[in-house]
């Protein structure tokens, strides 16, 4: 049974949703309090009445952004009938304009910014990467059990390689301003997935 959100919970969720793209595009250090008040239309007092500080907002926003991407992947996977097709979802979702409209990949953006500057955000990004890797491992193992994939696949290596290729492709596409670079890397991901086939 879903209980209705309290006014404070609704305000908190509104702040998270309203600042999600701002944090994802500008990063934690680049996002100012003025950015937060402009994005939400709320006062500083309203924002800090619902969050301890800017870092608290950033941590909640990271979870929100990561969940939105995971939900998008899950929606596409729900329509896929095979483990192969489910894995191929990653090449479709990450090549779409959806992530670009949201400021890119929250995991990549946060990892690059926070790796040496903010342990809490770095840990969030690390957990998201490991969760993603685990999901791919589960898909590959499911495909092996179903006879779709070869039994001798190095599952862990393949899973982390898929994550690394996608994240690296996003970074190269973004930094060069050339989405074709990402598309080329995603073709390599497709080749890697095709090599799994039994």
QUIWOZI-V691913 format. One line per field, one symbol per residue. psi: psi as a letter, one per 20 degrees, with the letter a starting at -180 (. if undefined). Layout:
BEGIN
psi: ???
END
This chain:
BEGIN
psi: ppqqqrgghggghggghhjghghhgirghiprhhgghghhjrrghggiiiqgahhgggghhgggghhgghhgghghhhiphrhghghihhhggiirighghjjaphgggggggihjhohghghggghgghggghggghgghghghijhqqhjpnggggghhgggggghgggggghiknhhgghghhhhgggghhihp.
END
